[in-house]
């Protein structure tokens, strides 16, 4: 593997050479009729657009340069419209066996997995309803394959928590907010809310692929995570003798409505207090994660971020300093 400087630490004018993952790759034709190579390359710290303006500088087979392969690249960092990019001099394909640990090219959660697993188990242990506890235990403890995927999967392809461990990190963040909300709104069914939060995105373990780069599986493209998890929940509930039908319906309603709007992929709108809470907290956590990432992207040095398509806005980077509480 390359000992190159992480992409997120590069500045305009820096030279770069090393192995990167090609998330996107396409040969294109300029307005002058010349062919060039446009890439999006990545390491565990982030990604950058990259351009090779003379395809004759590709070493080896041009057809080997495609998405989801590893490339050795050499070039320098430049800036265009306030965003950093790589202007490349040379590119060549690198076989997987020469790369080593493929996961090293994925961004990962800042939180240790063991710490998050312990928090997950503490949440499960706090559930008092015996039916909900059995259902959650069957899916998130007894099913070791599903649990492992739940702890490793990203939460999305790009919009929020798009890193290994991101699904569990996002879920636990929503759990923490939901717990506080249930303390404030005491008529809410806390166990039902926590079950809805823990299961609202569990289908992403099968919707997303993340061995090489984050994308969608066939099941993800054909069904989507909401349909997948609804099927799983019903199947597990059916395997628990005398599982209450009313509870199954209410839990499925939270999962099916958590996107909040029909045009966003939910087949129904939230129609219970628990479902409404899960939707808004899920949406809030995803949007704040997108904002924090925009604030952390220092490319261009402007007071405003680049336009964020997910948030449909630019983000103001100037932060008013937080005053720490001083005890008398």
Protein Blocks (a to p, Z undefined) as FASTA:
>chain_A
ZZbdcfklpcehiacddddddfbdcddddfkopacdddddddfkbccddddfblklpgcj
fklpcghiacddddddddeehiacdddfbdcdddfklnopaklmpccdfbdfklmmmmmm
mmmmmpmblklmmmmmmmmmmmmmlmmmmmmmcfbfklgopaghklmmmmmmmmmmmmmm
mmmmmmbcfklmmmmmmmmmmmmmmmpccklbccddfklmmnopmlmmmmmmmmmmmmpg
hiafklmmmmmmmmmmmnopaknopabdcfbfklmmmmmmmmmmmmmmmmmmmmmmmghj
iabdcddfklopacdfbdcdddddddZZ
